[in-house]
Amino acid sequence: METSILDDVRKSPVKVLMQPCSQTKQLTHLPKRPPVDIAFSELTYTVREGRKKKEKTILKSVSGQLRSGELTAIMGPSGAGKSTLLNILTGYKTSGMKGSITTNGQERNLRHFSKLSAYIMQDNQLHGNLTVGEAMHVATGLKLGKDVDKEEKVEVIKEILETLGLLEHSRTMTSNLSGGQKKRLSIALELVNNPPIMFFDEPTSGLDSSSCFQCISLLKSLARGGRTIICTIHQPSARLFEMFDHLYTLADGQCVYQGSTQSLVPFMATLGLVCPSYHNPASFIIEVACGEYGDNTRKLVNAIQNGKHNIRDGKSFPTGPIEKLNNASEDKVGDAEENRNIAVDPSPSDNKDGKSSSGNVNLFASYVTNDIAKDSEGTGDGQSRVVIPMDLSISEKQDNVQTPLMNTGNQKLQPYPISEALQFWLVLKRTLLFSRRDWTLMYLRLFAHILVGLLIGALYYDIGNDGAKVLSNLGFLFFNMLFLMYTSMTITILSFPLEMPVLIKEHFNRWYSLRSYYLAITVSDIPFQAIFCVIYVAIVYYFTSQPPEMWRFAMFLAACLLISFVAQSVGLVVGAAMNVQNGVFLAPVMSVPFLLFSGFFVSFDAIPIYLRWITYLSYIRYGFEGTALATYGYEREKLKCHQAYCHFKAPETTLEELDMLNADFTIDIIALVVIFFVLRISAFVFLRWKLMSQR
Ligand SMILES: Nc1ncnc2c1ncn2[C@@H]1O[C@H](COP(=O)(O)OP(=O)(O)OP(=O)(O)O)[C@@H](O)[C@H]1O
């Protein structure tokens, strides 16, 4: 057999292109984590689709083993079930699944598992309005506990960025990073707490061949450090394919190959499927799985026992009974030794460091020396490569570090490394930073409020104290409601769903609780909305000559502020429950009844009794009533009037016509506050439901 890059790596840590060790770096600040082997058995995943809810089986009783220290590729033709399998293994999808998943031989506990794993999704899901450094700062703040002080966090950021070749881009906005850099940043963000299991969905999609190589080199190095690295990949080039240690291939929801990449071609040959010379083995297995060489799926599935067999290097191909799953057998010991040999840095002193900290089982409290050799120099073919072998000395710690995984019973583990109050504070600070940088959210909104304020001021100039223009003034009051409602609602409907993919990723990777996040985003926009509303109201109130008393202005402003907060909450409910397209259409449509029953178009008395209940739900009614009472209520003196007959000269007449003579401003305010809280809680419930329904 040809000597592959992988062979070279196994024999010597310094031989291959990937690891020239031109420069040795040490990651000294990553928390120590246990190595984790994953096994799954008889995994079946079904969904129900269509009107008749017909059952569709996507994964058909597949089994497999994914080991620490190995880079595993999940391959297969399009629609074979790769993403589904990955989603199940990560714990992202839980419903509709049957079978067992174990970690280090123990039944997987999803809560514990999620703390040990990170899922890097295909689209990176980064906040474009943060610099690389800021994004890392937030990640370390959220993912490292109080035990790690500020200086150490800065060191962690520096080391990871340097290792991943991003240090020089630490001031670059993430939206300006290249595809490969974005992918590396996604990895860097998750690497902060050093998860022993990392899942990647199509990490090379959208990358050029050089960036693909860099990316897979990076994953390989992470695996060498003792992590379990699993990624789905479509059809890697022969050069990339060789870099994988382990291959898991699916066809039509069944496993057609599981084992080392080198064993693939000889294994297929034993079944009469001979890979042509100079043909990429990755392409060959995909072609076979697609049926280009006849229907061989059944033959392969039977030969590999649908994933129960695992073809290891140097082992004969399976003929006898099925290999035991979750094996911690002599085979495993040998592999661990092999991993250690690959990962260990030439420097003996570094290795000693690794040993000295091996007795500590606390996941966060102690640190281990990680040896990093980085090559960011040209490789002779004009391509820049980043190579990062990391050593976690897992084999020495294995006995000890399995303990946290196994204690899944009564042991009470903190769900997050930091308190929810601190999570709230960090997410709030980040959201405020976005707001400051987001043009649409800030400057455009400010501009719109000032412009519309001036326009309304000019249109309704000096009508507030004119008895002949009361109807126009009521139109002005109603327009205020309309404007404040739509501006606050639409911006939330447009911006909130865009946050959703990042929220899904970060929440799934346990950066923060949904509660902390929601509270932070709820609070973050309130000051801005309040400032815009105050500016708008001050302009229109002054130019339209509403009553000059300060207390009336305060009442008017309070009603307007509450209307914009309530409308923002409606936007949150709609944004949490549906996508932008549906939300932009439905929210204004759903607001129509509330506008109709606001008391402006039809007074309460004129509304048919069976429809009156809608007025109680109409927040616009409370706002409109509040502003009407602020301007015409509370024994306001008669308005000036230059006409012979002025019907609305006495302010009470206006309130009488509106059927608001007995209205109470306090009740309006209380009603708005109640509606505000009900909507905010509903938005949270919808958000939780949406996150759960994805799974
Ligand atoms: N919720 C669902 N409802 C119906 N069918 C589904 C659902 N999820 C997945 N499928 C189907 O299951 C099959 C496997 O989907 P999956 O996304 O896992 O494939 P894949 O191997 O990742 O494909 P690709 O490489 O094209 O991304 C596809 O035929 C897909 O249409």
Ligand as a Chemical Component Dictionary entry (heavy atoms), coordinates in Angstrom:
data_LIG
# 
_chem_comp.id                   LIG 
_chem_comp.type                 NON-POLYMER 
_chem_comp.pdbx_formal_charge   0 
_chem_comp.three_letter_code    LIG 
# 
loop_
_chem_comp_atom.comp_id 
_chem_comp_atom.atom_id 
_chem_comp_atom.alt_atom_id 
_chem_comp_atom.type_symbol 
_chem_comp_atom.charge 
_chem_comp_atom.model_Cartn_x 
_chem_comp_atom.model_Cartn_y 
_chem_comp_atom.model_Cartn_z 
_chem_comp_atom.pdbx_ordinal 
LIG N1  N1  N 0 -37.568 16.722 9.144 1  
LIG C1  C1  C 0 -37.521 15.991 8.046 2  
LIG N2  N2  N 0 -38.642 15.633 7.399 3  
LIG C2  C2  C 0 -38.593 14.884 6.290 4  
LIG N3  N3  N 0 -37.460 14.432 5.749 5  
LIG C3  C3  C 0 -36.308 14.754 6.334 6  
LIG C4  C4  C 0 -36.266 15.555 7.516 7  
LIG N4  N4  N 0 -34.972 15.699 7.871 8  
LIG C5  C5  C 0 -34.242 15.036 6.962 9  
LIG N5  N5  N 0 -35.040 14.477 6.046 10 
LIG C6  C6  C 0 -34.607 13.662 4.909 11 
LIG O1  O1  O 0 -33.662 12.754 5.383 12 
LIG C7  C7  C 0 -32.665 12.519 4.424 13 
LIG C8  C8  C 0 -31.297 12.756 5.014 14 
LIG O2  O2  O 0 -31.150 14.148 5.273 15 
LIG P1  P1  P 0 -29.772 14.742 5.724 16 
LIG O3  O3  O 0 -29.909 16.216 5.782 17 
LIG O4  O4  O 0 -29.318 14.067 6.957 18 
LIG O5  O5  O 0 -28.853 14.322 4.517 19 
LIG P2  P2  P 0 -27.335 14.616 4.233 20 
LIG O6  O6  O 0 -26.676 13.302 4.030 21 
LIG O7  O7  O 0 -26.772 15.482 5.278 22 
LIG O8  O8  O 0 -27.469 15.368 2.853 23 
LIG P3  P3  P 0 -26.604 16.580 2.250 24 
LIG O9  O9  O 0 -25.236 16.062 2.065 25 
LIG O10 O10 O 0 -27.276 16.846 0.957 26 
LIG O11 O11 O 0 -26.684 17.704 3.229 27 
LIG C9  C9  C 0 -32.983 13.417 3.247 28 
LIG O12 O12 O 0 -33.650 12.651 2.279 29 
LIG C10 C10 C 0 -33.922 14.445 3.822 30 
LIG O13 O13 O 0 -34.823 14.898 2.872 31 
# 
loop_
_chem_comp_bond.comp_id 
_chem_comp_bond.atom_id_1 
_chem_comp_bond.atom_id_2 
_chem_comp_bond.value_order 
_chem_comp_bond.pdbx_ordinal 
LIG N1  C1  SING 1  
LIG C1  N2  SING 2  
LIG C1  C4  DOUB 3  
LIG N2  C2  DOUB 4  
LIG C2  N3  SING 5  
LIG N3  C3  DOUB 6  
LIG C3  C4  SING 7  
LIG C3  N5  SING 8  
LIG C4  N4  SING 9  
LIG N4  C5  DOUB 10 
LIG C5  N5  SING 11 
LIG N5  C6  SING 12 
LIG C6  O1  SING 13 
LIG C6  C10 SING 14 
LIG O1  C7  SING 15 
LIG C7  C8  SING 16 
LIG C7  C9  SING 17 
LIG C8  O2  SING 18 
LIG O2  P1  SING 19 
LIG P1  O3  DOUB 20 
LIG P1  O4  SING 21 
LIG P1  O5  SING 22 
LIG O5  P2  SING 23 
LIG P2  O6  DOUB 24 
LIG P2  O7  SING 25 
LIG P2  O8  SING 26 
LIG O8  P3  SING 27 
LIG P3  O9  DOUB 28 
LIG P3  O10 SING 29 
LIG P3  O11 SING 30 
LIG C9  O12 SING 31 
LIG C9  C10 SING 32 
LIG C10 O13 SING 33 
# 
